[in-house]
Amino acid sequence: MTGPTVVTGVPSSPGRAYGPARVVRSVDDFGRMRPGDVLVCRTTDPAWTPLFRLAAAVVTETGGLLCHAAIVAREYRIPAVVGAADAMSRLDDGAPVTVDGALGTVTAAADAGR
């Protein structure tokens, strides 16, 4: 069950995933990621690639179809929404969300689907 749309962005890797939003601000926060978390960050670069193995989905504040997060998410076959302005401040860390990588939406979720 999903609630209101919290952020929208560029649909970048298809699929739909549920999980707790995990706001990651820097490499210092990498240890907070757990399998099934939704990675929420400003942007990614190659140093962030190991997090994609853990993430159920990825949401970034910047980027487009050809950004690092979008390309790697497609390689890992996980949903991604990029260019979602203010995602880090609008999504509460640990709150369950639904990411739709085909529509480019992130909605509040009543249950993380676990």
Backbone atoms as SQL, in Angstrom:
CREATE TABLE atoms (id INTEGER PRIMARY KEY, chain TEXT, resi INTEGER, resn TEXT, atom TEXT, x REAL, y REAL, z REAL);
INSERT INTO atoms VALUES
  (1, 'A', 1, 'MET', 'N', 0.837, -1.171, 0.000),
  (2, 'A', 1, 'MET', 'CA', 0.000, 0.000, 0.000),
  (3, 'A', 1, 'MET', 'C', 0.886, 1.239, 0.000),
  (4, 'A', 2, 'THR', 'N', 0.611, 2.180, -0.886),
  (5, 'A', 2, 'THR', 'CA', 1.417, 3.379, -0.978),
  (6, 'A', 2, 'THR', 'C', 0.598, 4.612, -0.632),
  (7, 'A', 3, 'GLY', 'N', 1.300, 5.633, -0.215),
  (8, 'A', 3, 'GLY', 'CA', 0.672, 6.893, 0.140),
  (9, 'A', 3, 'GLY', 'C', 0.963, 7.950, -0.910),
  (10, 'A', 4, 'PRO', 'N', 1.056, 9.192, -0.476),
  (11, 'A', 4, 'PRO', 'CA', 1.264, 10.294, -1.407),
  (12, 'A', 4, 'PRO', 'C', 2.671, 10.287, -2.009),
  (13, 'A', 5, 'THR', 'N', 2.766, 10.859, -3.203),
  (14, 'A', 5, 'THR', 'CA', 4.068, 11.016, -3.837),
  (15, 'A', 5, 'THR', 'C', 4.850, 12.067, -3.066),
  (16, 'A', 6, 'VAL', 'N', 6.066, 11.724, -2.683),
  (17, 'A', 6, 'VAL', 'CA', 6.908, 12.628, -1.904),
  (18, 'A', 6, 'VAL', 'C', 7.849, 13.401, -2.818),
  (19, 'A', 7, 'VAL', 'N', 8.478, 12.711, -3.771),
  (20, 'A', 7, 'VAL', 'CA', 9.354, 13.367, -4.742),
  (21, 'A', 7, 'VAL', 'C', 9.170, 12.718, -6.108),
  (22, 'A', 8, 'THR', 'N', 9.463, 13.490, -7.132),
  (23, 'A', 8, 'THR', 'CA', 9.472, 12.967, -8.500),
  (24, 'A', 8, 'THR', 'C', 10.791, 13.355, -9.144),
  (25, 'A', 9, 'GLY', 'N', 11.166, 12.578, -10.141),
  (26, 'A', 9, 'GLY', 'CA', 12.404, 12.849, -10.854),
  (27, 'A', 9, 'GLY', 'C', 12.385, 12.154, -12.201),
  (28, 'A', 10, 'VAL', 'N', 13.561, 11.943, -12.747),
  (29, 'A', 10, 'VAL', 'CA', 13.712, 11.311, -14.047),
  (30, 'A', 10, 'VAL', 'C', 13.657, 9.793, -13.873),
  (31, 'A', 11, 'PRO', 'N', 12.701, 9.130, -14.529),
  (32, 'A', 11, 'PRO', 'CA', 12.681, 7.661, -14.471),
  (33, 'A', 11, 'PRO', 'C', 13.910, 7.120, -15.194),
  (34, 'A', 12, 'SER', 'N', 14.761, 6.356, -14.478),
  (35, 'A', 12, 'SER', 'CA', 16.067, 6.020, -15.027),
  (36, 'A', 12, 'SER', 'C', 16.397, 4.541, -15.098),
  (37, 'A', 13, 'SER', 'N', 15.702, 3.736, -14.317),
  (38, 'A', 13, 'SER', 'CA', 15.878, 2.285, -14.369),
  (39, 'A', 13, 'SER', 'C', 14.545, 1.691, -13.935),
  (40, 'A', 14, 'PRO', 'N', 13.912, 0.892, -14.809),
  (41, 'A', 14, 'PRO', 'CA', 12.548, 0.440, -14.546),
  (42, 'A', 14, 'PRO', 'C', 12.452, -0.520, -13.368),
  (43, 'A', 15, 'GLY', 'N', 11.254, -0.636, -12.883),
  (44, 'A', 15, 'GLY', 'CA', 10.969, -1.539, -11.776),
  (45, 'A', 15, 'GLY', 'C', 10.379, -0.776, -10.621),
  (46, 'A', 16, 'ARG', 'N', 9.941, -1.545, -9.651),
  (47, 'A', 16, 'ARG', 'CA', 9.321, -0.959, -8.461),
  (48, 'A', 16, 'ARG', 'C', 9.904, -1.679, -7.256),
  (49, 'A', 17, 'ALA', 'N', 10.273, -0.907, -6.244),
  (50, 'A', 17, 'ALA', 'CA', 10.862, -1.505, -5.043),
  (51, 'A', 17, 'ALA', 'C', 10.354, -0.787, -3.805),
  (52, 'A', 18, 'TYR', 'N', 10.325, -1.538, -2.720),
  (53, 'A', 18, 'TYR', 'CA', 9.905, -1.034, -1.416),
  (54, 'A', 18, 'TYR', 'C', 11.067, -1.166, -0.452),
  (55, 'A', 19, 'GLY', 'N', 11.184, -0.239, 0.458),
  (56, 'A', 19, 'GLY', 'CA', 12.213, -0.354, 1.484),
  (57, 'A', 19, 'GLY', 'C', 12.346, 0.924, 2.268),
  (58, 'A', 20, 'PRO', 'N', 13.120, 0.870, 3.343),
  (59, 'A', 20, 'PRO', 'CA', 13.351, 2.075, 4.126),
  (60, 'A', 20, 'PRO', 'C', 14.316, 3.008, 3.401),
  (61, 'A', 21, 'ALA', 'N', 13.982, 4.291, 3.368),
  (62, 'A', 21, 'ALA', 'CA', 14.884, 5.275, 2.766),
  (63, 'A', 21, 'ALA', 'C', 16.132, 5.375, 3.632),
  (64, 'A', 22, 'ARG', 'N', 17.287, 5.328, 3.002),
  (65, 'A', 22, 'ARG', 'CA', 18.542, 5.477, 3.738),
  (66, 'A', 22, 'ARG', 'C', 19.271, 6.676, 3.136),
  (67, 'A', 23, 'VAL', 'N', 19.239, 7.805, 3.838),
  (68, 'A', 23, 'VAL', 'CA', 19.880, 9.028, 3.360),
  (69, 'A', 23, 'VAL', 'C', 21.372, 8.922, 3.626),
  (70, 'A', 24, 'VAL', 'N', 22.147, 8.926, 2.542),
  (71, 'A', 24, 'VAL', 'CA', 23.594, 8.787, 2.619),
  (72, 'A', 24, 'VAL', 'C', 24.210, 10.080, 2.093),
  (73, 'A', 25, 'ARG', 'N', 24.901, 10.804, 2.968),
  (74, 'A', 25, 'ARG', 'CA', 25.455, 12.109, 2.602),
  (75, 'A', 25, 'ARG', 'C', 26.891, 12.039, 2.104),
  (76, 'A', 26, 'SER', 'N', 27.639, 11.027, 2.546),
  (77, 'A', 26, 'SER', 'CA', 29.039, 10.900, 2.139),
  (78, 'A', 26, 'SER', 'C', 29.500, 9.464, 2.343),
  (79, 'A', 27, 'VAL', 'N', 30.733, 9.206, 1.960),
  (80, 'A', 27, 'VAL', 'CA', 31.287, 7.859, 2.138),
  (81, 'A', 27, 'VAL', 'C', 31.311, 7.467, 3.613),
  (82, 'A', 28, 'ASP', 'N', 31.312, 8.438, 4.512),
  (83, 'A', 28, 'ASP', 'CA', 31.293, 8.144, 5.943),
  (84, 'A', 28, 'ASP', 'C', 30.003, 7.441, 6.368),
  (85, 'A', 29, 'ASP', 'N', 28.947, 7.593, 5.574),
  (86, 'A', 29, 'ASP', 'CA', 27.649, 6.972, 5.880),
  (87, 'A', 29, 'ASP', 'C', 27.467, 5.593, 5.246),
  (88, 'A', 30, 'PHE', 'N', 28.419, 5.113, 4.472),
  (89, 'A', 30, 'PHE', 'CA', 28.256, 3.841, 3.767),
  (90, 'A', 30, 'PHE', 'C', 27.898, 2.694, 4.714),
  (91, 'A', 31, 'GLY', 'N', 28.447, 2.677, 5.890),
  (92, 'A', 31, 'GLY', 'CA', 28.210, 1.598, 6.841),
  (93, 'A', 31, 'GLY', 'C', 26.775, 1.528, 7.346),
  (94, 'A', 32, 'ARG', 'N', 25.988, 2.569, 7.109),
  (95, 'A', 32, 'ARG', 'CA', 24.590, 2.585, 7.541),
  (96, 'A', 32, 'ARG', 'C', 23.673, 1.824, 6.581),
  (97, 'A', 33, 'MET', 'N', 24.130, 1.586, 5.358),
  (98, 'A', 33, 'MET', 'CA', 23.314, 0.879, 4.358),
  (99, 'A', 33, 'MET', 'C', 23.179, -0.593, 4.723),
  (100, 'A', 34, 'ARG', 'N', 21.945, -1.089, 4.601),
  (101, 'A', 34, 'ARG', 'CA', 21.644, -2.500, 4.838),
  (102, 'A', 34, 'ARG', 'C', 20.961, -3.070, 3.603),
  (103, 'A', 35, 'PRO', 'N', 21.041, -4.372, 3.392),
  (104, 'A', 35, 'PRO', 'CA', 20.354, -4.961, 2.242),
  (105, 'A', 35, 'PRO', 'C', 18.868, -4.596, 2.247),
  (106, 'A', 36, 'GLY', 'N', 18.379, -4.137, 1.101),
  (107, 'A', 36, 'GLY', 'CA', 16.975, -3.780, 0.967),
  (108, 'A', 36, 'GLY', 'C', 16.670, -2.318, 1.214),
  (109, 'A', 37, 'ASP', 'N', 17.664, -1.544, 1.655),
  (110, 'A', 37, 'ASP', 'CA', 17.458, -0.111, 1.836),
  (111, 'A', 37, 'ASP', 'C', 17.344, 0.585, 0.479),
  (112, 'A', 38, 'VAL', 'N', 16.644, 1.719, 0.467),
  (113, 'A', 38, 'VAL', 'CA', 16.584, 2.577, -0.721),
  (114, 'A', 38, 'VAL', 'C', 17.638, 3.655, -0.532),
  (115, 'A', 39, 'LEU', 'N', 18.653, 3.618, -1.360),
  (116, 'A', 39, 'LEU', 'CA', 19.737, 4.599, -1.295),
  (117, 'A', 39, 'LEU', 'C', 19.222, 5.951, -1.761),
  (118, 'A', 40, 'VAL', 'N', 19.321, 6.957, -0.894),
  (119, 'A', 40, 'VAL', 'CA', 18.913, 8.323, -1.205),
  (120, 'A', 40, 'VAL', 'C', 20.144, 9.205, -1.005),
  (121, 'A', 41, 'CYS', 'N', 20.574, 9.893, -2.068),
  (122, 'A', 41, 'CYS', 'CA', 21.792, 10.692, -1.982),
  (123, 'A', 41, 'CYS', 'C', 21.770, 11.829, -3.002),
  (124, 'A', 42, 'ARG', 'N', 22.737, 12.694, -2.916),
  (125, 'A', 42, 'ARG', 'CA', 22.816, 13.800, -3.875),
  (126, 'A', 42, 'ARG', 'C', 23.212, 13.270, -5.247),
  (127, 'A', 43, 'THR', 'N', 24.271, 12.492, -5.307),
  (128, 'A', 43, 'THR', 'CA', 24.786, 11.934, -6.560),
  (129, 'A', 43, 'THR', 'C', 25.625, 10.711, -6.215),
  (130, 'A', 44, 'THR', 'N', 26.014, 9.950, -7.214),
  (131, 'A', 44, 'THR', 'CA', 26.945, 8.839, -6.978),
  (132, 'A', 44, 'THR', 'C', 28.111, 8.964, -7.953),
  (133, 'A', 45, 'ASP', 'N', 29.187, 8.293, -7.611),
  (134, 'A', 45, 'ASP', 'CA', 30.335, 8.166, -8.505),
  (135, 'A', 45, 'ASP', 'C', 30.860, 6.743, -8.331),
  (136, 'A', 46, 'PRO', 'N', 31.902, 6.346, -9.055),
  (137, 'A', 46, 'PRO', 'CA', 32.353, 4.953, -8.965),
  (138, 'A', 46, 'PRO', 'C', 32.638, 4.455, -7.541),
  (139, 'A', 47, 'ALA', 'N', 33.026, 5.329, -6.614),
  (140, 'A', 47, 'ALA', 'CA', 33.294, 4.898, -5.239),
  (141, 'A', 47, 'ALA', 'C', 32.021, 4.402, -4.551),
  (142, 'A', 48, 'TRP', 'N', 30.855, 4.817, -5.049),
  (143, 'A', 48, 'TRP', 'CA', 29.576, 4.441, -4.447),
  (144, 'A', 48, 'TRP', 'C', 29.031, 3.117, -5.000),
  (145, 'A', 49, 'THR', 'N', 29.637, 2.570, -6.015),
  (146, 'A', 49, 'THR', 'CA', 29.126, 1.372, -6.679),
  (147, 'A', 49, 'THR', 'C', 28.867, 0.196, -5.727),
  (148, 'A', 50, 'PRO', 'N', 29.700, -0.066, -4.704),
  (149, 'A', 50, 'PRO', 'CA', 29.399, -1.195, -3.807),
  (150, 'A', 50, 'PRO', 'C', 28.026, -1.096, -3.126),
  (151, 'A', 51, 'LEU', 'N', 27.496, 0.106, -2.958),
  (152, 'A', 51, 'LEU', 'CA', 26.188, 0.260, -2.308),
  (153, 'A', 51, 'LEU', 'C', 25.053, -0.288, -3.168),
  (154, 'A', 52, 'PHE', 'N', 25.260, -0.343, -4.469),
  (155, 'A', 52, 'PHE', 'CA', 24.212, -0.825, -5.374),
  (156, 'A', 52, 'PHE', 'C', 23.920, -2.307, -5.148),
  (157, 'A', 53, 'ARG', 'N', 24.894, -3.060, -4.610),
  (158, 'A', 53, 'ARG', 'CA', 24.664, -4.469, -4.296),
  (159, 'A', 53, 'ARG', 'C', 23.692, -4.628, -3.142),
  (160, 'A', 54, 'LEU', 'N', 23.615, -3.628, -2.277),
  (161, 'A', 54, 'LEU', 'CA', 22.738, -3.663, -1.108),
  (162, 'A', 54, 'LEU', 'C', 21.374, -3.036, -1.375),
  (163, 'A', 55, 'ALA', 'N', 21.353, -2.050, -2.237),
  (164, 'A', 55, 'ALA', 'CA', 20.166, -1.212, -2.412),
  (165, 'A', 55, 'ALA', 'C', 19.027, -1.926, -3.134),
  (166, 'A', 56, 'ALA', 'N', 17.803, -1.675, -2.654),
  (167, 'A', 56, 'ALA', 'CA', 16.603, -2.131, -3.353),
  (168, 'A', 56, 'ALA', 'C', 16.294, -1.190, -4.506),
  (169, 'A', 57, 'ALA', 'N', 16.681, 0.079, -4.346),
  (170, 'A', 57, 'ALA', 'CA', 16.459, 1.115, -5.360),
  (171, 'A', 57, 'ALA', 'C', 17.381, 2.285, -5.040),
  (172, 'A', 58, 'VAL', 'N', 17.478, 3.213, -6.002),
  (173, 'A', 58, 'VAL', 'CA', 18.333, 4.382, -5.839),
  (174, 'A', 58, 'VAL', 'C', 17.549, 5.636, -6.201),
  (175, 'A', 59, 'VAL', 'N', 17.713, 6.675, -5.373),
  (176, 'A', 59, 'VAL', 'CA', 17.108, 7.979, -5.627),
  (177, 'A', 59, 'VAL', 'C', 18.205, 9.019, -5.447),
  (178, 'A', 60, 'THR', 'N', 18.447, 9.844, -6.473),
  (179, 'A', 60, 'THR', 'CA', 19.441, 10.913, -6.364),
  (180, 'A', 60, 'THR', 'C', 18.800, 12.263, -6.643),
  (181, 'A', 61, 'GLU', 'N', 19.411, 13.301, -6.106),
  (182, 'A', 61, 'GLU', 'CA', 18.900, 14.651, -6.316),
  (183, 'A', 61, 'GLU', 'C', 19.334, 15.235, -7.650),
  (184, 'A', 62, 'THR', 'N', 20.416, 14.724, -8.208),
  (185, 'A', 62, 'THR', 'CA', 20.937, 15.247, -9.468),
  (186, 'A', 62, 'THR', 'C', 20.990, 14.125, -10.501),
  (187, 'A', 63, 'GLY', 'N', 21.264, 14.513, -11.737),
  (188, 'A', 63, 'GLY', 'CA', 21.501, 13.524, -12.780),
  (189, 'A', 63, 'GLY', 'C', 20.372, 13.357, -13.770),
  (190, 'A', 64, 'GLY', 'N', 20.674, 12.576, -14.788),
  (191, 'A', 64, 'GLY', 'CA', 19.749, 12.263, -15.858),
  (192, 'A', 64, 'GLY', 'C', 19.958, 10.828, -16.298),
  (193, 'A', 65, 'LEU', 'N', 19.402, 10.466, -17.433),
  (194, 'A', 65, 'LEU', 'CA', 19.461, 9.083, -17.910),
  (195, 'A', 65, 'LEU', 'C', 20.868, 8.516, -18.049),
  (196, 'A', 66, 'LEU', 'N', 21.839, 9.379, -18.277),
  (197, 'A', 66, 'LEU', 'CA', 23.200, 8.894, -18.490),
  (198, 'A', 66, 'LEU', 'C', 24.133, 9.132, -17.325),
  (199, 'A', 67, 'CYS', 'N', 23.597, 9.503, -16.169),
  (200, 'A', 67, 'CYS', 'CA', 24.448, 9.711, -14.995),
  (201, 'A', 67, 'CYS', 'C', 24.890, 8.363, -14.425),
  (202, 'A', 68, 'HIS', 'N', 25.895, 8.408, -13.566),
  (203, 'A', 68, 'HIS', 'CA', 26.442, 7.195, -12.962),
  (204, 'A', 68, 'HIS', 'C', 25.362, 6.363, -12.271),
  (205, 'A', 69, 'ALA', 'N', 24.531, 6.991, -11.448),
  (206, 'A', 69, 'ALA', 'CA', 23.513, 6.240, -10.698),
  (207, 'A', 69, 'ALA', 'C', 22.553, 5.514, -11.627),
  (208, 'A', 70, 'ALA', 'N', 22.118, 6.171, -12.699),
  (209, 'A', 70, 'ALA', 'CA', 21.171, 5.562, -13.632),
  (210, 'A', 70, 'ALA', 'C', 21.798, 4.375, -14.358),
  (211, 'A', 71, 'ILE', 'N', 23.010, 4.542, -14.809),
  (212, 'A', 71, 'ILE', 'CA', 23.688, 3.478, -15.563),
  (213, 'A', 71, 'ILE', 'C', 23.941, 2.262, -14.677),
  (214, 'A', 72, 'VAL', 'N', 24.467, 2.496, -13.488),
  (215, 'A', 72, 'VAL', 'CA', 24.782, 1.369, -12.595),
  (216, 'A', 72, 'VAL', 'C', 23.500, 0.695, -12.098),
  (217, 'A', 73, 'ALA', 'N', 22.471, 1.466, -11.827),
  (218, 'A', 73, 'ALA', 'CA', 21.192, 0.868, -11.413),
  (219, 'A', 73, 'ALA', 'C', 20.661, -0.057, -12.505),
  (220, 'A', 74, 'ARG', 'N', 20.759, 0.358, -13.750),
  (221, 'A', 74, 'ARG', 'CA', 20.306, -0.524, -14.848),
  (222, 'A', 74, 'ARG', 'C', 21.163, -1.783, -14.912),
  (223, 'A', 75, 'GLU', 'N', 22.466, -1.652, -14.679),
  (224, 'A', 75, 'GLU', 'CA', 23.345, -2.830, -14.677),
  (225, 'A', 75, 'GLU', 'C', 22.959, -3.803, -13.555),
  (226, 'A', 76, 'TYR', 'N', 22.589, -3.275, -12.400),
  (227, 'A', 76, 'TYR', 'CA', 22.205, -4.102, -11.258),
  (228, 'A', 76, 'TYR', 'C', 20.723, -4.476, -11.276),
  (229, 'A', 77, 'ARG', 'N', 20.005, -3.932, -12.249),
  (230, 'A', 77, 'ARG', 'CA', 18.569, -4.198, -12.422),
  (231, 'A', 77, 'ARG', 'C', 17.754, -3.825, -11.189),
  (232, 'A', 78, 'ILE', 'N', 18.044, -2.626, -10.687),
  (233, 'A', 78, 'ILE', 'CA', 17.259, -2.091, -9.583),
  (234, 'A', 78, 'ILE', 'C', 16.643, -0.768, -10.034),
  (235, 'A', 79, 'PRO', 'N', 15.476, -0.426, -9.531),
  (236, 'A', 79, 'PRO', 'CA', 14.823, 0.821, -9.929),
  (237, 'A', 79, 'PRO', 'C', 15.648, 2.044, -9.527),
  (238, 'A', 80, 'ALA', 'N', 15.561, 3.084, -10.365),
  (239, 'A', 80, 'ALA', 'CA', 16.253, 4.332, -10.041),
  (240, 'A', 80, 'ALA', 'C', 15.423, 5.521, -10.496),
  (241, 'A', 81, 'VAL', 'N', 15.428, 6.540, -9.643),
  (242, 'A', 81, 'VAL', 'CA', 14.853, 7.843, -9.955),
  (243, 'A', 81, 'VAL', 'C', 15.959, 8.847, -9.671),
  (244, 'A', 82, 'VAL', 'N', 16.370, 9.585, -10.688),
  (245, 'A', 82, 'VAL', 'CA', 17.430, 10.574, -10.526),
  (246, 'A', 82, 'VAL', 'C', 16.866, 11.964, -10.792),
  (247, 'A', 83, 'GLY', 'N', 17.629, 12.975, -10.437),
  (248, 'A', 83, 'GLY', 'CA', 17.153, 14.340, -10.632),
  (249, 'A', 83, 'GLY', 'C', 15.929, 14.654, -9.782),
  (250, 'A', 84, 'ALA', 'N', 15.803, 14.004, -8.621),
  (251, 'A', 84, 'ALA', 'CA', 14.668, 14.211, -7.720),
  (252, 'A', 84, 'ALA', 'C', 15.047, 15.316, -6.727),
  (253, 'A', 85, 'ALA', 'N', 14.733, 16.545, -7.088),
  (254, 'A', 85, 'ALA', 'CA', 15.130, 17.702, -6.288),
  (255, 'A', 85, 'ALA', 'C', 14.665, 17.572, -4.841),
  (256, 'A', 86, 'ASP', 'N', 15.559, 17.902, -3.929),
  (257, 'A', 86, 'ASP', 'CA', 15.284, 17.923, -2.485),
  (258, 'A', 86, 'ASP', 'C', 14.950, 16.556, -1.894),
  (259, 'A', 87, 'ALA', 'N', 15.306, 15.479, -2.570),
  (260, 'A', 87, 'ALA', 'CA', 14.988, 14.138, -2.052),
  (261, 'A', 87, 'ALA', 'C', 15.606, 13.902, -0.674),
  (262, 'A', 88, 'MET', 'N', 16.805, 14.386, -0.447),
  (263, 'A', 88, 'MET', 'CA', 17.477, 14.136, 0.829),
  (264, 'A', 88, 'MET', 'C', 16.793, 14.842, 1.997),
  (265, 'A', 89, 'SER', 'N', 16.132, 15.938, 1.731),
  (266, 'A', 89, 'SER', 'CA', 15.441, 16.640, 2.815),
  (267, 'A', 89, 'SER', 'C', 13.963, 16.254, 2.902),
  (268, 'A', 90, 'ARG', 'N', 13.399, 15.778, 1.825),
  (269, 'A', 90, 'ARG', 'CA', 11.970, 15.432, 1.817),
  (270, 'A', 90, 'ARG', 'C', 11.699, 13.988, 2.220),
  (271, 'A', 91, 'LEU', 'N', 12.700, 13.116, 2.120),
  (272, 'A', 91, 'LEU', 'CA', 12.545, 11.715, 2.526),
  (273, 'A', 91, 'LEU', 'C', 13.208, 11.519, 3.885),
  (274, 'A', 92, 'ASP', 'N', 12.446, 11.032, 4.840),
  (275, 'A', 92, 'ASP', 'CA', 12.981, 10.808, 6.184),
  (276, 'A', 92, 'ASP', 'C', 13.800, 9.530, 6.218),
  (277, 'A', 93, 'ASP', 'N', 14.969, 9.615, 6.815),
  (278, 'A', 93, 'ASP', 'CA', 15.832, 8.452, 6.948),
  (279, 'A', 93, 'ASP', 'C', 15.098, 7.355, 7.700),
  (280, 'A', 94, 'GLY', 'N', 15.035, 6.175, 7.118),
  (281, 'A', 94, 'GLY', 'CA', 14.381, 5.020, 7.733),
  (282, 'A', 94, 'GLY', 'C', 12.904, 4.878, 7.413),
  (283, 'A', 95, 'ALA', 'N', 12.301, 5.909, 6.819),
  (284, 'A', 95, 'ALA', 'CA', 10.873, 5.838, 6.491),
  (285, 'A', 95, 'ALA', 'C', 10.650, 4.919, 5.298),
  (286, 'A', 96, 'PRO', 'N', 9.636, 4.060, 5.333),
  (287, 'A', 96, 'PRO', 'CA', 9.378, 3.173, 4.199),
  (288, 'A', 96, 'PRO', 'C', 8.859, 3.947, 2.989),
  (289, 'A', 97, 'VAL', 'N', 9.430, 3.630, 1.838),
  (290, 'A', 97, 'VAL', 'CA', 9.036, 4.283, 0.587),
  (291, 'A', 97, 'VAL', 'C', 8.883, 3.248, -0.523),
  (292, 'A', 98, 'THR', 'N', 8.168, 3.659, -1.561),
  (293, 'A', 98, 'THR', 'CA', 8.040, 2.872, -2.778),
  (294, 'A', 98, 'THR', 'C', 8.680, 3.686, -3.896),
  (295, 'A', 99, 'VAL', 'N', 9.609, 3.077, -4.607),
  (296, 'A', 99, 'VAL', 'CA', 10.275, 3.732, -5.729),
  (297, 'A', 99, 'VAL', 'C', 9.774, 3.084, -7.009),
  (298, 'A', 100, 'ASP', 'N', 9.266, 3.903, -7.928),
  (299, 'A', 100, 'ASP', 'CA', 8.843, 3.419, -9.244),
  (300, 'A', 100, 'ASP', 'C', 9.786, 4.018, -10.273),
  (301, 'A', 101, 'GLY', 'N', 10.715, 3.199, -10.734),
  (302, 'A', 101, 'GLY', 'CA', 11.732, 3.650, -11.672),
  (303, 'A', 101, 'GLY', 'C', 11.222, 3.849, -13.079),
  (304, 'A', 102, 'ALA', 'N', 10.021, 3.385, -13.388),
  (305, 'A', 102, 'ALA', 'CA', 9.426, 3.604, -14.705),
  (306, 'A', 102, 'ALA', 'C', 8.658, 4.924, -14.744),
  (307, 'A', 103, 'LEU', 'N', 8.053, 5.295, -13.618),
  (308, 'A', 103, 'LEU', 'CA', 7.286, 6.541, -13.549),
  (309, 'A', 103, 'LEU', 'C', 8.108, 7.715, -13.014),
  (310, 'A', 104, 'GLY', 'N', 9.206, 7.419, -12.311),
  (311, 'A', 104, 'GLY', 'CA', 10.020, 8.477, -11.724),
  (312, 'A', 104, 'GLY', 'C', 9.425, 9.034, -10.450),
  (313, 'A', 105, 'THR', 'N', 8.743, 8.184, -9.667),
  (314, 'A', 105, 'THR', 'CA', 8.105, 8.644, -8.441),
  (315, 'A', 105, 'THR', 'C', 8.643, 7.913, -7.214),
  (316, 'A', 106, 'VAL', 'N', 8.602, 8.618, -6.098),
  (317, 'A', 106, 'VAL', 'CA', 8.918, 8.031, -4.797),
  (318, 'A', 106, 'VAL', 'C', 7.735, 8.390, -3.904),
  (319, 'A', 107, 'THR', 'N', 7.051, 7.375, -3.402),
  (320, 'A', 107, 'THR', 'CA', 5.871, 7.593, -2.581),
  (321, 'A', 107, 'THR', 'C', 6.091, 7.049, -1.179),
  (322, 'A', 108, 'ALA', 'N', 5.364, 7.630, -0.239),
  (323, 'A', 108, 'ALA', 'CA', 5.387, 7.106, 1.128),
  (324, 'A', 108, 'ALA', 'C', 4.721, 5.734, 1.083),
  (325, 'A', 109, 'ALA', 'N', 5.236, 4.806, 1.873),
  (326, 'A', 109, 'ALA', 'CA', 4.683, 3.450, 1.904),
  (327, 'A', 109, 'ALA', 'C', 4.249, 3.117, 3.316),
  (328, 'A', 110, 'ALA', 'N', 3.107, 2.484, 3.432),
  (329, 'A', 110, 'ALA', 'CA', 2.601, 2.079, 4.740),
  (330, 'A', 110, 'ALA', 'C', 3.438, 0.950, 5.304),
  (331, 'A', 111, 'ASP', 'N', 4.029, 0.151, 4.414),
  (332, 'A', 111, 'ASP', 'CA', 4.806, -1.010, 4.816),
  (333, 'A', 111, 'ASP', 'C', 5.949, -1.130, 3.838),
  (334, 'A', 112, 'ALA', 'N', 7.134, -1.456, 4.323),
  (335, 'A', 112, 'ALA', 'CA', 8.305, -1.549, 3.468),
  (336, 'A', 112, 'ALA', 'C', 8.301, -2.795, 2.594),
  (337, 'A', 113, 'GLY', 'N', 7.270, -3.610, 2.659),
  (338, 'A', 113, 'GLY', 'CA', 7.176, -4.777, 1.789),
  (339, 'A', 113, 'GLY', 'C', 8.082, -5.920, 2.192),
  (340, 'A', 114, 'ARG', 'N', 8.519, -5.945, 3.437),
  (341, 'A', 114, 'ARG', 'CA', 9.428, -7.008, 3.879),
  (342, 'A', 114, 'ARG', 'C', 8.688, -8.087, 4.599);
